Amino acid sequence: MSELSDRVLWARTRAGDGTAFGILFERHAGRIYNYCFRRTADWGLAEDLTSATFLTAWKSRGRGPLRAESALPLLYGIATNVLRNQRRSLRRSREAFGRLPAPVAEEPDFAEDVVTRLDDEAAMRRLLSLFSRLPRSQQDVVALCDWSGLPYEDAAFALGIPIGTVRSRLARGRRKLRELAAARGPEEDGDFLPLLEVNEQ
């Protein structure tokens, strides 16, 4: 079943197939996890948010078929909403995630070297100190398009906004981030620029 497309797996998931959903989880959990980490600078919280995202995806499976070939736009959209509502949702999702129908795959072990994880968190917190100064709408498009590599069309679907709005918010967000990084001085600017690389589409 692992060779099936996301569209087919989602169709089976909509019918209540936990195995199909488990494959989608294995296929995309890493990217959703990285997205959540980049938004929070906290590995542990990112794991909880990833679980909450897939729990929400499972609960909402009956709403309709995928509109894209990949499930990622749907999952990124859910993750963005989970991030917005993280305080309310995390307590419930920690308990409920374990109740997904078997044989949903076990959550992968994302833990690696502790020192590396702490260094990554520190670097990400520094970036988020700039990122948090953007309006939330610009944060969402920068995180999806530049940090996660989502095409404009998929980001528009994930956020429920027109493609033109994605482009304009992204341009403003990129410009503001570069201005904020530059204002911290050449040394800080050099540290942040690799994280602010633009993915032109």
C-alpha positions, -999 to 999 in steps of 0.1 A, spaced: 0 0 0 30 23 5 33 29 -32 -2 44 -35 -7 81 -41 -18 105 -14 -51 109 -32 -58 72 -30 -46 69 6 -68 98 16 -98 83 -1 -92 51 19 -87 72 50 -121 88 45 -136 53 45 -120 47 79 -88 29 69 -63 34 97 -35 17 77 -39 42 49 -38 70 73 -7 56 90 11 56 57 2 93 52 15 99 87 48 82 79 51 100 46 45 135 58 51 137 96 87 148 92 78 178 72 50 188 94 72 183 124 99 206 109 73 232 101 60 232 137 96 234 151 103 264 129 72 281 142 79 273 179 117 267 183 108 239 207 113 202 196 90 188 223 62 212 215 67 205 178 61 168 185 29 176 203 17 199 175 25 173 149 3 148 168 -24 174 171 -22 181 133 -27 144 124 -54 139 150 -73 168 134 -67 154 99 -82 121 110 -112 137 127 -119 158 96 -113 130 70 -150 130 61 -151 165 48 -141 158 13 -115 144 -11 -81 160 -16 -80 189 -39 -43 184 -47 -23 153 -55 -4 157 -23 -19 157 12 7 183 23 -13 215 15 -42 200 36 -18 191 64 1 224 64 -33 242 66 -43 221 96 -9 226 112 -12 264 108 -46 263 125 -32 241 153 -4 265 159 -29 293 162 -49 274 188 -21 254 204 -29 262 240 -65 250 237 -58 220 216 -27 204 230 -42 192 263 -70 174 245 -48 160 216 -22 144 238 -49 122 252 -68 116 220 -40 109 196 -34 75 212 -70 66 204 -66 66 166 -78 33 151 -52 6 148 -30 -1 129 -20 36 126 18 37 126 36 46 158 48 81 160 84 82 148 112 89 172 124 124 163 149 126 191 185 129 180 216 143 197 205 164 226 233 190 221 223 195 184 187 199 194 195 225 220 217 244 195 189 242 169 164 256 194 186 285 203 192 294 167 155 292 159 146 313 189 169 340 176 152 339 142 117 338 158 126 370 178 126 387 144 98 366 128 74 374 156 76 410 147 58 403 114 20 403 112 6 367 117 -6 367 81 29 373 68 44 348 92 21 321 78 31 326 42 68 330 49 68 298 70 49 278 43 66 291 11 102 299 22 107 275 52 86 246 40 90 250 2 53 250 -5 43 264 -40 22 295 -39 -9 276 -51 -6 250 -23 0 277 3 -31 296 -9 -51 264 -4 -36 257 30 -44 292 42 -77 296 23 -66 328 6 -61 338 -31 -27 332 -47 -22 370 -53 -26 375 -15 1 349 -9 25 367 -32 19 401 -18 21 390 19 53 370 11 70 399 -6 62 422 23 73 395 49 106 388 31 114 425 29 106 432 65 126 402 77 157 413 58 153 448 72 150 435 107 181 412 102 201 441 87 192 464 116 209 440 140 242 446 123 265 428 98 273 399 122 237 392 130 227 397 94 252 371 83 238 347 108 202 351 97 205 354 59 209 316 53 176 312 72 159 339 51 168 325 17 140 332 -8 125 302 -28 115 319 -60 87 302 -79 
